[in-house]
């Protein structure tokens, strides 16, 4: 949509981006009321409207004013809530489209069709390894299947072929690891942890990073339960905006009690390692498995 807008407005002077998590609603209204220099239609891309309770309430009060605007407004959300009055209203009153990440059987169905299109077969072990390496990135999966099909020339793809030709897409981001813990995906969390270790990162370093992030989650979850708006959390915590945004998203997946229990387990693991009661890597595995 943005590329299409730029084709008719190559200078991009009337293309605006608005982050609702940290910008007040009145700034959006002011932006809509500004007159374009050359009379062109403005395009405003709005993100994170569900991260700011006050902004969301203002949008509900004034949505008719926005719908009557002659400008093009695009609301883009990476992780919108499933049930939300504002979301239902936007779906009803505007053009909307959802791009859900394929998981489980849906992802397997997509893979079966893609393999059939490439006229190639794959055994179950190789299929599991391919998903471990690439995840649910359909673009990357499609490219890898084409590469494997060219290599096998009609023969069944095996585990050895995956190891030989497919490069694992590993996100060594601690947020990703904790995200897997939040989703109760212990297998993927353990896989990510071991990729950290294979890169030479020390167990105590990884524990310190997880500890740091869990502490941030507890702080932010506490403020969320006190109904602090997103911009107030940014101001009160004085954390980097990136850390706040990622922590805010993750904190929503836990209860405060769950976070406290995980934090306590982490403290016990750290103590056991430092007092020599357990091997560091074993302790880290046990920590992930116990959550």
C-alpha positions in Angstrom: 0.0 0.0 0.0 2.8 2.3 0.8 4.6 1.5 -2.4 1.4 2.2 -4.3 1.1 5.5 -2.6 4.7 6.5 -3.4 4.1 5.8 -7.1 1.6 8.5 -7.3 3.3 10.7 -4.7 7.0 10.1 -5.3 8.2 12.9 -3.0 6.4 11.2 -0.1 5.9 14.6 1.6 2.4 13.6 2.7 3.3 10.1 4.0 3.2 10.1 7.7 3.9 7.5 10.4 2.1 7.6 13.8 3.0 5.5 16.8 -0.1 5.5 19.1 1.9 3.9 21.9 3.8 7.1 22.6 2.1 9.9 20.7 -1.1 11.6 21.9 -4.3 11.3 20.0 -4.5 15.1 19.4 -1.3 14.9 17.4 -3.1 12.5 15.0 -6.0 14.9 14.7 -3.6 17.8 14.1 -1.9 15.8 11.3 -5.2 15.1 9.6 -6.1 18.8 9.7 -2.9 20.0 8.2 -3.3 21.0 4.5 -0.9 19.4 2.1 1.4 21.7 0.2 0.3 20.5 -3.2 -3.2 19.5 -2.3 -2.4 15.8 -2.4 -4.2 13.2 -0.4 -2.3 12.3 2.8 -1.5 8.8 3.8 -1.1 8.2 7.6 0.1 4.8 8.9 -0.9 4.2 12.5 0.6 1.5 14.7 0.1 0.2 18.3 -3.4 1.6 18.9 -4.1 -1.2 21.4 -0.9 -0.4 23.4 -2.3 2.9 24.7 -5.6 2.8 26.7 -6.2 6.5 26.5 -5.5 6.7 22.8 -7.8 3.8 22.2 -10.7 5.5 24.1 -10.2 8.7 22.2 -10.3 6.8 18.9 -13.5 5.2 19.9 -15.0 8.6 20.7 -13.9 10.2 17.4 -13.9 7.3 14.9 -16.6 8.9 12.8 -14.4 12.0 12.3 -11.6 9.7 11.1 -13.9 7.8 8.8 -15.1 11.0 7.2 -11.5 12.1 6.4 -10.6 12.3 2.7 -7.1 11.1 3.6 -6.0 7.5 3.5 -5.5 6.0 7.0 -3.8 2.6 7.5 -4.0 0.9 10.9 -1.3 -1.7 11.1 -1.0 -4.1 14.1 1.4 -7.0 14.5 -0.4 -8.5 17.5 -3.9 -7.2 17.8 -6.1 -8.6 20.6 -8.6 -11.3 19.7 -11.6 -9.6 21.4 -11.7 -5.9 21.4 -14.5 -3.4 20.8 -12.4 -1.1 18.7 -11.0 -3.9 16.6 -14.6 -5.1 15.8 -15.6 -1.6 14.9 -12.6 -1.1 12.6 -13.3 -4.4 10.9 -17.0 -3.4 10.4 -16.4 0.1 9.1 -13.2 -0.2 7.1 -11.5 -2.5 4.7 -9.5 -5.0 6.7 -7.3 -8.0 6.1 -5.6 -10.4 8.5 -2.3 -12.2 7.8 -2.2 -14.9 10.4 1.1 -16.8 11.0 0.5 -20.4 10.0 1.1 -23.0 12.8 0.5 -26.6 13.5 -1.7 -28.5 11.0 -2.3 -25.3 8.9 1.5 -25.0 8.3 1.8 -28.7 7.6 -1.0 -28.4 5.0 0.7 -25.5 3.3 4.0 -27.5 3.2 2.3 -30.5 1.7 0.9 -28.4 -1.1 4.3 -26.7 -1.7 6.1 -30.0 -1.8 3.5 -31.3 -4.3 4.0 -28.2 -6.5 7.7 -28.9 -6.5 7.0 -32.6 -7.2 9.2 -33.7 -4.3 8.7 -35.9 -1.1 10.2 -35.5 2.3 10.3 -37.9 5.3 8.8 -36.9 8.6 12.2 -36.5 10.4 13.4 -34.2 7.7 10.2 -32.2 7.7 10.5 -31.6 11.5 14.1 -30.5 11.1 13.2 -28.1 8.3 10.6 -26.5 10.5 13.1 -26.3 13.4 15.6 -24.6 11.1 13.3 -22.2 9.3 10.2 -21.8 11.4 7.0 -20.5 9.9 8.6 -18.1 7.4 6.7 -19.2 4.3 8.9 -17.2 1.9 12.0 -18.9 3.3 10.4 -22.3 3.4 9.3 -22.0 -0.3 12.9 -21.1 -1.3 14.4 -23.9 0.7 12.0 -26.5 -0.8 12.8 -25.3 -4.3 16.5 -25.7 -3.5 16.0 -29.1 -2.0 13.9 -30.2 -5.0 16.5 -29.2 -7.5 19.1 -31.1 -5.5 17.2 -34.3 -5.0 15.7 -34.4 -8.5 12.6 -36.4 -7.6 14.1 -38.4 -4.7 12.8 -38.2 -1.1 14.4 -35.4 1.0 16.1 -36.8 4.1 17.5 -35.3 7.3 21.1 -35.3 5.8 19.9 -33.1 3.0 18.4 -30.5 5.4 21.6 -30.4 7.4 23.7 -30.0 4.2 21.6 -27.4 2.4 19.5 -25.5 4.8 21.0 -22.8 7.0 19.2 -22.5 10.4 17.5 -19.1 10.9 18.4 -18.6 14.5 17.3 -15.5 16.4 19.8 -15.1 19.2 17.4 -12.6 20.7 16.6 -13.3 24.4 13.1 -11.9 23.7 12.5 -14.7 21.2 13.5 -17.3 23.8 11.3 -15.8 26.5 8.5 -15.6 23.9 8.7 -19.3 23.4 8.6 -19.8 27.2 5.4 -17.6 27.2 3.9 -19.8 24.6 4.8 -22.9 26.6 6.9 -24.0 23.6 9.6 -25.7 25.7 11.1 -27.5 22.7 11.7 -24.3 20.7 12.9 -22.5 23.9 15.5 -25.2 24.6 16.5 -25.2 20.9 17.2 -21.4 21.0 19.1 -21.7 24.3 21.4 -24.4 22.9 22.0 -22.3 19.8 23.1 -19.5 22.2 25.5 -22.0 23.8 26.8 -23.2 20.5 27.7 -19.7 19.6 30.0 -19.7 22.7 27.8 -17.7 25.1 28.3 -18.7 28.7 25.4 -20.2 30.8 25.8 -17.5 33.5 25.6 -14.8 30.8 22.4 -16.3 29.4 21.0 -16.5 32.9 21.9 -12.9 33.6 20.1 -11.9 30.4 17.0 -13.9 31.2 17.1 -12.5 34.7 17.4 -8.9 33.4 14.4 -9.4 31.0 12.2 -11.1 33.6 12.9 -8.2 36.0 11.8 -5.8 33.3 8.7 -7.9 32.7 7.8 -7.8 36.4 8.2 -4.1 36.5 6.1 -3.5 33.4 3.4 -6.1 34.4 3.0 -4.4 37.7 2.4 -1.0 36.0 0.0 -2.7 33.5 -2.1 -4.1 36.3 -2.2 -0.5 37.8 -3.7 0.5 34.4 -0.8 2.8 33.5 -1.0 3.8 29.8 1.9 2.8 27.6 3.4 6.3 27.3 3.4 6.5 31.1 5.2 3.2 31.4 7.8 4.6 29.0 8.3 7.6 31.2 8.2 5.8 34.6 10.6 3.0 33.8 13.1 5.1 31.8 13.9 2.0 29.8 14.8 2.1 26.1 11.6 2.3 24.0 12.5 -1.0 22.2 12.9 -2.8 25.5 9.5 -1.4 26.7 7.7 -2.3 23.5 9.0 -5.9 23.5 8.5 -6.3 27.3 5.0 -4.9 27.0 4.1 -7.5 24.4 5.5 -10.4 26.4 4.1 -9.3 29.7 0.6 -9.5 28.3 1.1 -13.2 27.9 1.8 -13.9 31.6 0.0 -13.3 34.9 2.0 -11.4 37.5 2.0 -14.5 39.7 3.5 -16.6 36.8 6.3 -14.2 36.3 7.1 -14.2 40.1 7.3 -18.0 40.1 9.6 -18.1 37.1 11.8 -15.4 38.6 12.0 -17.4 41.8 13.0 -20.6 39.9 15.6 -18.6 38.1 17.1 -17.4 41.4 17.2 -21.0 42.7 19.0 -22.2 39.5 21.5 -19.4 39.7 22.2 -20.3 43.3 22.6 -24.0 42.6 25.1 -23.3 39.8 27.2 -20.9 41.8 27.3 -23.3 44.8 28.3 -26.2 42.5 25.2 -28.3 43.2 24.5 -28.8 39.5 26.2 -28.6 36.1 25.4 -25.2 34.5 24.0 -26.5 31.2 21.9 -29.2 32.9 20.5 -26.5 35.3 19.6 -24.3 32.4 17.8 -27.2 30.7 16.0 -28.1 33.9 14.9 -24.4 34.3 13.4 -24.2 30.8 11.7 -27.7 31.2 10.2 -26.8 34.6 8.3 -23.7 33.4 
